[in-house]
Amino acid sequence: MKAMIITEYGENAKFEAKEIEKPTIEANQVLVKIAASSVNTVDTMIRNMGPDLPLSPAAPALLGMDFAGTVEAVGDNVSQFSVGDEVYGCAGGLADLPGTLAEYIAADGDLVALKPKNISMREAAALPLVAITAYEGLMRAGVSEGQKVLVHGGAGGVGHVALQLAKVMGAEVYATGSGTTKTALIEKLGATAINYKEEAVEDYVQKYTGGAGFDVVYDSVGGANMINSFNAAKLNGHVVTTVSLLEIDLSIAHFKGLSLHVVFMLIPMLHNYNRKDHAHILSELSKIIEAGNLTPVVDEHKFSLDQVNEAHAHLESKKAIGKVVVENA
C-alpha cells in the first residue's frame, strides 16, 4: 500500500511516498481503509524532535494519529463493528503503533467508534485527538449547569471543541482569541469572545464574573499562559491544561486553592491503559454531533496524502483556522 514515510527526524525532515506492506489484523483489531487523517501539533513535534520526544517511533516511521474510514475486516473478539462500517479514531503514529498517513490501518478496536452519520469523513478525521482531549478535561473539571467556563485558545483544535462541549454541559462559555477571524469563529460557535490582545485578564474577569473568577478555565494554550489561567480562575476553581511541559511558580494556584488537571490523551495508546475509554468518549461525541450540538471546524485548505509536507507546514505557520486534514484520493 501507499504510505508517506519519514526516514529521519529534524526541523527539515520530509515525508516521502513509499510502497509498504498492507497491514494484517490481529485479535481485537479492525482493518480500516483510511479516507482522511488530520495533522495535530503533536505530529509536528514528533517530526521535529524525534528521539528527543519519548513517544516518537523509531525512524523510518509511519506517523499520523487521527483517521476516518471504512472497515474492511474485523479480527477475532471484535463484535462492535462489521465490514462496511464508517468509523473514526486516534490509533497510531507513536511508539510502536503504525500511523495513519497511509491507505490502511490495523487499529485497536478499543480506540475506534462509529463515525457520526451527519458529517463527512474529512470532518470526522479532524476530531478524535482534540475532541477526546476536550471532553476528558471538561469531565475531570466537573463542568456543570450554570457554571462560567473560560476556554483559552477558543479557535484552536482543542479549544473550538471544548467551548462547544461546555455549552452542551450547560455552562456559560467565554473564550479567548486574537483577530477578527478567530473571535468571529468563537462567537459563531456560541461563546462570548475575548480578544486577549486588547483585554487584560483582570479586566475581563471583572467584566464577566464581577471579579470572582471563572469556575473552570480550560487552557489549550498552556506554557506561560497558565499564569493567566490561574489569575482567571475563582477561589477553589479548576484549571485544565493540555500543555504543561514547563517549570512554573504554583504560588497563585496554592493561595487560590485551585485544582489543576493535566490532560494527556495519548496515555491509553502509549501504555495500553483503559483504551475502551476512548471508544466510549468517541461514541458519546458521535451522539452529540448527530444531535447537532458539535460542529468540527476544518481549515479551508485541502491537502492530499502526497501533500502531507505542505499540510505540516500550514499547521506550523499558525495560519490555519480549524483542523488541517489530509485526504486519501
Secondary structure as UniProt FT lines:
FT   STRAND          2..6
FT   TURN            11..12
FT   STRAND          15..19
FT   TURN            27..28
FT   STRAND          29..39
FT   HELIX           41..49
FT   HELIX           50..52
FT   TURN            54..55
FT   STRAND          66..74
FT   TURN            76..77
FT   TURN            83..84
FT   STRAND          86..90
FT   TURN            95..96
FT   STRAND          104..108
FT   HELIX           109..111
FT   STRAND          112..114
FT   TURN            117..118
FT   HELIX           121..125
FT   HELIX           128..140
FT   TURN            141..142
FT   TURN            145..146
FT   STRAND          148..152
FT   TURN            153..155
FT   HELIX           157..168
FT   TURN            169..170
FT   STRAND          172..177
FT   HELIX           179..188
FT   TURN            189..190
FT   STRAND          192..195
FT   TURN            196..198
FT   HELIX           201..209
FT   TURN            210..211
FT   STRAND          214..219
FT   HELIX           223..225
FT   HELIX           226..232
FT   STRAND          233..241
FT   HELIX           251..256
FT   STRAND          259..262
FT   TURN            265..266
FT   HELIX           267..271
FT   HELIX           276..290
FT   TURN            291..292
FT   STRAND          303..304
FT   HELIX           305..307
FT   HELIX           308..316
FT   TURN            317..318
FT   STRAND          323..327
//
